[in-house]
Amino acid sequence: MTTSHNPVMNRMLPDEVLSRQAEVDAQFDKIVSSQKMTVGGTAIKILGLFGLLLVGALAAWNIPALQGLALPATLIAFGVAMWITFSQKIRPAAIMAYAVLQGLFIGTISSFFEQVYPGIVMQAVLGTLTTAGAMFTAYSMGWIKVTAGFTRVMTFALIGYAGFALVNFLYSMFTGSSGVYGTQYGWIAGLIGVGLAAFTLNLDFNDIARGAEVGLDRDYEWKGAFGLLVTMVWLYIEILRLLSIFNRD
């Protein structure tokens, strides 16, 4: 903008003042535009959250005393995740706390599986990163398009899988078994879980891309980073479980 916002002032102000006004407006526009959500800004927050997750995981991995906190940490993390999801306000501190709490849980179960199946954790990490990379490539190249139909199918699939997971968890608690995962068909359930988690990444990629495209407030970068973190943790757990089933058999 090169003139004053007041049309009367435009006729009264000398050219030198109008020039300075243009510089001020340009700086203002630059500042305002920098407050919008960007893919790059979201990526930085994602890296930060994964750093916090790693800190929590390494702490639980190397300090056995912390592994006793895995269950309460998981329950608290679930409560925090629900708060973050349904809150109308973006809560960066809660999102960072969630990353640390999930790190304690990840570190604990990883340590347990590593003791039973040496080398499985590195395989699960590589599998998670490879799968996420493949999904990102497919989304970026347009091989997977997140349409309304795709979103609808994924939503119903996720609801169905959540119901299955709850029933299987309750059955496992009362029987002391692994439920479906302890049967000869456990690998099928595990493979479905990996597939759903992997394709859910495309929903997260799309949310981040669309948010940046429409110019959401920069705080929404935290929401995008949180969603991707949740899915990545889920993907890692599913891959870890599937590998344990294959190693067991």
Backbone hydrogen bonds, N-H to C=O, Kabsch-Sander energy under -0.5 kcal/mol:
donor,donor_aa,acceptor,acceptor_aa,energy
10,N,6,N,-1.3
11,R,7,P,-0.8
11,R,8,V,-0.9
12,M,8,V,-0.6
12,M,9,M,-0.7
13,L,9,M,-2.8
18,L,14,P,-2.1
19,S,15,D,-2.2
20,R,16,E,-1.8
21,Q,17,V,-2.3
22,A,18,L,-1.9
23,E,19,S,-1.6
24,V,20,R,-2.3
25,D,21,Q,-2.7
26,A,22,A,-2.1
27,Q,23,E,-2.2
28,F,24,V,-2.5
29,D,25,D,-2.7
30,K,26,A,-1.8
31,I,27,Q,-2.2
32,V,28,F,-2.7
33,S,29,D,-2.4
34,S,30,K,-1.4
35,Q,32,V,-1.3
36,K,33,S,-1.3
37,M,216,L,-3.4
42,T,38,T,-1.9
43,A,39,V,-2.3
44,I,40,G,-1.9
45,K,41,G,-1.7
46,I,42,T,-2.3
47,L,43,A,-2.3
48,G,44,I,-2.0
49,L,45,K,-2.4
50,F,46,I,-2.4
51,G,47,L,-1.9
52,L,48,G,-1.9
53,L,49,L,-2.5
54,L,50,F,-2.4
55,V,51,G,-2.0
56,G,52,L,-2.2
57,A,53,L,-2.4
58,L,54,L,-2.9
59,A,55,V,-2.0
60,A,56,G,-2.1
61,W,57,A,-2.3
62,N,58,L,-2.2
63,I,59,A,-1.8
66,L,63,I,-1.7
67,Q,63,I,-0.6
67,Q,64,P,-1.2
68,G,64,P,-0.5
68,G,65,A,-0.8
69,L,66,L,-1.8
70,A,67,Q,-1.4
73,A,69,L,-2.6
74,T,70,A,-2.2
75,L,71,L,-2.3
76,I,72,P,-2.7
77,A,73,A,-2.6
78,F,74,T,-2.2
79,G,75,L,-2.0
80,V,76,I,-2.8
81,A,77,A,-2.6
82,M,78,F,-2.2
83,W,79,G,-2.0
84,I,80,V,-2.7
85,T,81,A,-2.5
86,F,82,M,-2.3
87,S,83,W,-1.3
95,I,91,R,-2.0
96,M,92,P,-2.4
97,A,93,A,-2.2
98,Y,94,A,-2.3
99,A,95,I,-1.7
100,V,96,M,-1.8
101,L,97,A,-2.5
102,Q,98,Y,-2.7
103,G,99,A,-1.6
104,L,100,V,-1.8
105,F,101,L,-1.6
106,I,102,Q,-3.0
107,G,103,G,-2.8
108,T,104,L,-1.7
109,I,105,F,-2.4
110,S,106,I,-2.2
111,S,107,G,-1.9
112,F,108,T,-1.9
113,F,109,I,-2.6
114,E,110,S,-2.3
115,Q,111,S,-1.6
116,V,112,F,-1.5
117,Y,113,F,-3.4
120,I,117,Y,-2.1
123,Q,119,G,-1.5
124,A,120,I,-2.4
125,V,121,V,-2.7
126,L,122,M,-2.6
127,G,123,Q,-2.5
128,T,124,A,-2.4
129,L,125,V,-2.6
130,T,126,L,-2.6
131,T,127,G,-2.4
132,A,128,T,-2.6
133,G,129,L,-2.4
134,A,130,T,-2.4
135,M,131,T,-2.4
136,F,132,A,-2.4
137,T,133,G,-2.2
138,A,134,A,-2.5
139,Y,135,M,-2.4
140,S,136,F,-2.8
141,M,137,T,-2.5
142,G,139,Y,-0.9
143,W,138,A,-1.9
144,I,138,A,-1.5
145,K,143,W,-0.5
146,V,144,I,-0.5
147,T,145,K,-1.6
151,T,147,T,-2.5
152,R,148,A,-2.2
153,V,149,G,-2.5
154,M,150,F,-2.4
155,T,151,T,-2.2
156,F,152,R,-2.1
157,A,153,V,-2.4
158,L,154,M,-2.6
159,I,155,T,-2.1
160,G,156,F,-2.4
161,Y,157,A,-2.5
162,A,158,L,-2.3
163,G,159,I,-2.0
164,F,160,G,-2.2
165,A,161,Y,-2.8
166,L,162,A,-2.1
167,V,163,G,-2.3
168,N,164,F,-2.8
169,F,165,A,-2.2
170,L,166,L,-2.4
171,Y,167,V,-2.4
172,S,168,N,-2.2
173,M,169,F,-2.0
174,F,170,L,-1.9
175,T,171,Y,-1.8
176,G,172,S,-2.1
181,Y,178,S,-1.2
182,G,179,G,-1.6
183,T,180,V,-1.9
186,G,183,T,-1.6
188,I,185,Y,-0.9
189,A,185,Y,-1.5
190,G,186,G,-2.5
191,L,187,W,-2.4
192,I,188,I,-2.3
193,G,189,A,-2.1
194,V,190,G,-2.2
195,G,191,L,-2.5
196,L,192,I,-2.6
197,A,193,G,-2.3
198,A,194,V,-2.5
199,F,195,G,-2.4
200,T,196,L,-1.8
201,L,197,A,-0.9
201,L,198,A,-0.7
202,N,199,F,-0.8
203,L,199,F,-0.7
203,L,200,T,-0.6
204,D,200,T,-1.6
205,F,201,L,-2.8
206,N,202,N,-2.2
207,D,203,L,-2.2
208,I,204,D,-2.2
209,A,205,F,-2.6
210,R,206,N,-3.0
211,G,207,D,-2.2
212,A,208,I,-2.0
213,E,209,A,-2.0
214,V,210,R,-2.4
215,G,211,G,-0.6
216,L,211,G,-2.5
218,R,35,Q,-2.5
220,Y,217,D,-2.1
221,E,218,R,-2.0
222,W,219,D,-1.6
223,K,219,D,-0.7
224,G,220,Y,-2.3
225,A,221,E,-2.4
226,F,222,W,-2.5
227,G,223,K,-2.5
228,L,224,G,-1.9
229,L,225,A,-2.2
230,V,226,F,-2.4
231,T,227,G,-1.9
232,M,228,L,-2.4
233,V,229,L,-2.4
234,W,230,V,-2.1
235,L,231,T,-2.8
236,Y,232,M,-2.4
237,I,233,V,-2.3
238,E,234,W,-2.4
239,I,235,L,-2.5
240,L,236,Y,-2.7
241,R,237,I,-2.3
242,L,238,E,-2.5
243,L,239,I,-2.5
244,S,240,L,-1.8
245,I,241,R,-2.0
246,F,242,L,-2.1
247,N,243,L,-2.5
248,R,244,S,-2.2
249,D,245,I,-2.1
